[in-house]
């Protein structure tokens, strides 16, 4: 990524890439339905509900709406 210029013995510039190709990036795990969990409460102080088992924002809104007996468009 960054190139470091240094002088060679004979005065020419050498490029050191610091390329650590032997270091692989850590594996990325996919989001599972059980990995995201929220405690939700309406703005006016309703009871707190626990929402989980969703994989998208749309599903999150649907779960919140179901928990509070309202439509997802109101969330």
Z-matrix of the N, CA and C atoms (Angstrom, degrees):
N
C 1 1.433
C 2 1.527 1 109.97
N 3 1.314 2 119.00 1 -61.52
C 4 1.447 3 122.00 2 177.39
C 5 1.518 4 108.54 3 -96.81
N 6 1.295 5 115.91 4 140.82
C 7 1.452 6 120.08 5 178.67
C 8 1.515 7 108.80 6 -108.12
N 9 1.282 8 115.03 7 130.35
C 10 1.455 9 120.76 8 -179.44
C 11 1.528 10 107.75 9 -106.54
N 12 1.300 11 116.27 10 121.32
C 13 1.457 12 120.82 11 179.90
C 14 1.524 13 109.12 12 -93.30
N 15 1.300 14 115.40 13 132.76
C 16 1.462 15 120.26 14 175.72
C 17 1.522 16 108.50 15 -139.62
N 18 1.253 17 116.09 16 159.22
C 19 1.459 18 121.25 17 -177.52
C 20 1.523 19 110.65 18 -83.34
N 21 1.335 20 115.88 19 134.89
C 22 1.459 21 120.91 20 172.08
C 23 1.516 22 108.43 21 -79.91
N 24 1.291 23 115.03 22 174.41
C 25 1.462 24 120.92 23 179.50
C 26 1.529 25 111.54 24 -59.03
N 27 1.340 26 117.67 25 -38.24
C 28 1.462 27 120.71 26 -175.70
C 29 1.529 28 112.94 27 -91.47
N 30 1.331 29 118.91 28 9.57
C 31 1.454 30 121.51 29 175.70
C 32 1.518 31 114.94 30 97.21
N 33 1.348 32 118.90 31 -9.81
C 34 1.463 33 120.87 32 178.53
C 35 1.528 34 109.52 33 -78.68
N 36 1.322 35 116.15 34 150.74
C 37 1.465 36 120.71 35 178.37
C 38 1.519 37 109.59 36 -80.38
N 39 1.307 38 116.30 37 133.83
C 40 1.462 39 121.73 38 175.71
C 41 1.520 40 108.07 39 -110.33
N 42 1.310 41 116.53 40 149.27
C 43 1.459 42 121.15 41 -179.17
C 44 1.521 43 108.57 42 -108.35
N 45 1.328 44 115.35 43 127.65
C 46 1.461 45 121.61 44 176.85
C 47 1.523 46 107.00 45 -112.18
N 48 1.315 47 118.01 46 109.33
C 49 1.463 48 122.03 47 -174.49
C 50 1.519 49 113.94 48 -81.75
N 51 1.297 50 118.86 49 -14.32
C 52 1.471 51 121.93 50 -175.28
C 53 1.523 52 110.16 51 49.02
N 54 1.296 53 116.33 52 44.85
C 55 1.453 54 121.25 53 -177.46
C 56 1.518 55 109.31 54 -84.41
N 57 1.307 56 116.98 55 104.35
C 58 1.461 57 122.32 56 -179.71
C 59 1.521 58 109.55 57 -94.42
N 60 1.323 59 116.68 58 64.76
C 61 1.459 60 120.07 59 -176.98
C 62 1.519 61 112.11 60 -67.92
N 63 1.333 62 117.78 61 -17.23
C 64 1.460 63 119.79 62 179.13
C 65 1.528 64 111.42 63 -75.47
N 66 1.329 65 117.33 64 -17.01
C 67 1.462 66 120.77 65 178.79
C 68 1.524 67 109.40 66 -92.82
N 69 1.309 68 116.39 67 105.45
C 70 1.461 69 120.92 68 179.36
C 71 1.522 70 109.38 69 -80.95
N 72 1.331 71 117.67 70 146.82
C 73 1.465 72 119.38 71 177.10
C 74 1.526 73 109.88 72 -65.73
N 75 1.320 74 117.34 73 152.41
C 76 1.464 75 119.50 74 -179.99
C 77 1.523 76 110.21 75 -64.36
N 78 1.316 77 117.69 76 147.99
C 79 1.464 78 119.86 77 -179.88
C 80 1.525 79 110.91 78 -65.98
N 81 1.313 80 115.78 79 144.10
C 82 1.459 81 121.60 80 179.04
C 83 1.515 82 107.69 81 -99.84
N 84 1.317 83 115.69 82 122.87
C 85 1.457 84 118.76 83 -179.78
C 86 1.521 85 109.49 84 -90.48
N 87 1.316 86 117.44 85 138.70
C 88 1.466 87 119.75 86 178.68
C 89 1.524 88 110.42 87 -69.93
N 90 1.317 89 115.97 88 153.35
C 91 1.461 90 120.65 89 178.17
C 92 1.522 91 107.89 90 -74.37
N 93 1.290 92 115.44 91 126.12
C 94 1.455 93 119.74 92 178.06
C 95 1.517 94 109.38 93 -99.14
N 96 1.299 95 116.01 94 165.33
C 97 1.460 96 119.58 95 -177.94
C 98 1.521 97 112.15 96 -62.70
N 99 1.303 98 118.80 97 -26.48
C 100 1.459 99 120.90 98 -176.79
C 101 1.522 100 113.39 99 -95.70
N 102 1.323 101 118.40 100 0.27
C 103 1.456 102 118.66 101 -174.87
C 104 1.529 103 113.55 102 -84.34
N 105 1.319 104 118.88 103 -21.65
C 106 1.460 105 121.37 104 -179.88
C 107 1.525 106 109.52 105 -109.80
N 108 1.333 107 114.91 106 129.92
C 109 1.459 108 120.42 107 -178.54
C 110 1.525 109 108.90 108 -141.79
N 111 1.320 110 116.59 109 137.16
C 112 1.459 111 121.32 110 -178.69
C 113 1.518 112 110.92 111 -131.61
N 114 1.326 113 115.01 112 146.84
C 115 1.456 114 122.28 113 167.84
C 116 1.523 115 104.96 114 -102.09
N 117 1.314 116 117.58 115 121.92
C 118 1.467 117 121.60 116 -173.92
C 119 1.521 118 110.71 117 -117.48
N 120 1.326 119 114.06 118 147.54
C 121 1.459 120 120.93 119 177.35
C 122 1.521 121 107.72 120 -148.73
N 123 1.322 122 117.08 121 140.38
C 124 1.456 123 120.42 122 177.18
C 125 1.525 124 109.63 123 -71.73
N 126 1.308 125 116.66 124 159.32
C 127 1.464 126 121.97 125 -173.53
C 128 1.523 127 113.40 126 -62.00
N 129 1.308 128 118.06 127 -28.00
C 130 1.467 129 119.89 128 -175.68
C 131 1.526 130 112.98 129 -93.32
N 132 1.328 131 117.91 130 19.20
C 133 1.456 132 120.76 131 171.93
C 134 1.513 133 115.68 132 88.27
N 135 1.301 134 117.88 133 36.99
C 136 1.462 135 120.78 134 177.69
C 137 1.528 136 110.01 135 -72.82
N 138 1.318 137 117.53 136 170.87
C 139 1.466 138 119.37 137 174.26
C 140 1.532 139 110.44 138 -60.58
N 141 1.312 140 116.53 139 152.19
C 142 1.462 141 121.62 140 179.13
C 143 1.520 142 109.47 141 -84.50
N 144 1.335 143 116.51 142 133.73
C 145 1.464 144 121.74 143 177.37
C 146 1.523 145 108.69 144 -117.36
N 147 1.315 146 115.91 145 152.71
C 148 1.454 147 123.22 146 179.19
C 149 1.522 148 107.94 147 -101.56
N 150 1.336 149 117.49 148 123.47
C 151 1.460 150 122.25 149 -177.73
C 152 1.528 151 108.42 150 -118.53
N 153 1.335 152 115.95 151 128.60
C 154 1.465 153 121.25 152 178.35
C 155 1.527 154 108.79 153 -150.59
N 156 1.323 155 116.28 154 -173.88
C 157 1.469 156 123.29 155 179.03
C 158 1.524 157 112.60 156 61.22
N 159 1.323 158 116.62 157 52.79
C 160 1.459 159 121.96 158 174.91
C 161 1.520 160 108.09 159 -138.06
N 162 1.326 161 116.49 160 155.71
C 163 1.464 162 120.66 161 -178.66
C 164 1.520 163 113.15 162 -124.07
N 165 1.321 164 117.71 163 -2.27
C 166 1.464 165 120.10 164 179.52
C 167 1.523 166 109.13 165 -145.69
N 168 1.305 167 115.52 166 167.30
C 169 1.464 168 120.40 167 178.20
C 170 1.523 169 109.82 168 -64.56
N 171 1.309 170 116.07 169 -37.70
C 172 1.468 171 119.94 170 178.68
C 173 1.529 172 110.54 171 -60.25
N 174 1.330 173 116.84 172 -44.60
C 175 1.466 174 120.21 173 177.50
C 176 1.527 175 111.24 174 -66.11
N 177 1.334 176 117.19 175 -37.33
C 178 1.466 177 120.74 176 177.07
C 179 1.522 178 110.24 177 -59.89
N 180 1.331 179 116.93 178 -48.23
C 181 1.466 180 120.47 179 179.02
C 182 1.524 181 110.96 180 -60.78
N 183 1.330 182 116.69 181 -39.55
C 184 1.464 183 120.60 182 178.92
C 185 1.529 184 110.58 183 -62.87
N 186 1.324 185 116.91 184 -43.85
C 187 1.469 186 121.07 185 179.83
C 188 1.528 187 111.37 186 -65.10
N 189 1.327 188 117.01 187 -41.19
C 190 1.468 189 120.42 188 177.83
C 191 1.520 190 109.83 189 -63.77
N 192 1.327 191 116.56 190 -43.68
C 193 1.468 192 120.74 191 179.26
C 194 1.525 193 110.87 192 -61.43
N 195 1.328 194 117.36 193 -42.67
C 196 1.465 195 120.72 194 178.30
C 197 1.528 196 110.97 195 -63.08
N 198 1.324 197 116.94 196 -40.46
C 199 1.464 198 120.68 197 -177.79
C 200 1.522 199 112.15 198 -65.35
N 201 1.338 200 116.89 199 -33.30
C 202 1.462 201 120.67 200 -177.53
C 203 1.522 202 112.82 201 -105.82
N 204 1.328 203 117.72 202 10.98
C 205 1.462 204 123.28 203 177.28
C 206 1.530 205 111.28 204 53.99
N 207 1.333 206 115.37 205 56.24
C 208 1.460 207 121.73 206 178.72
C 209 1.522 208 108.85 207 -142.93
N 210 1.320 209 117.74 208 172.80
C 211 1.462 210 120.04 209 179.26
C 212 1.533 211 109.72 210 -84.88
N 213 1.330 212 117.85 211 150.38
C 214 1.465 213 120.80 212 -179.89
C 215 1.531 214 113.30 213 -59.84
N 216 1.316 215 117.95 214 -26.48
C 217 1.470 216 120.03 215 179.34
C 218 1.526 217 112.00 216 -69.71
N 219 1.331 218 117.60 217 -18.23
C 220 1.463 219 121.46 218 178.50
C 221 1.529 220 112.85 219 -86.88
N 222 1.325 221 116.28 220 -9.64
C 223 1.469 222 119.85 221 -178.22
C 224 1.508 223 109.28 222 -76.77
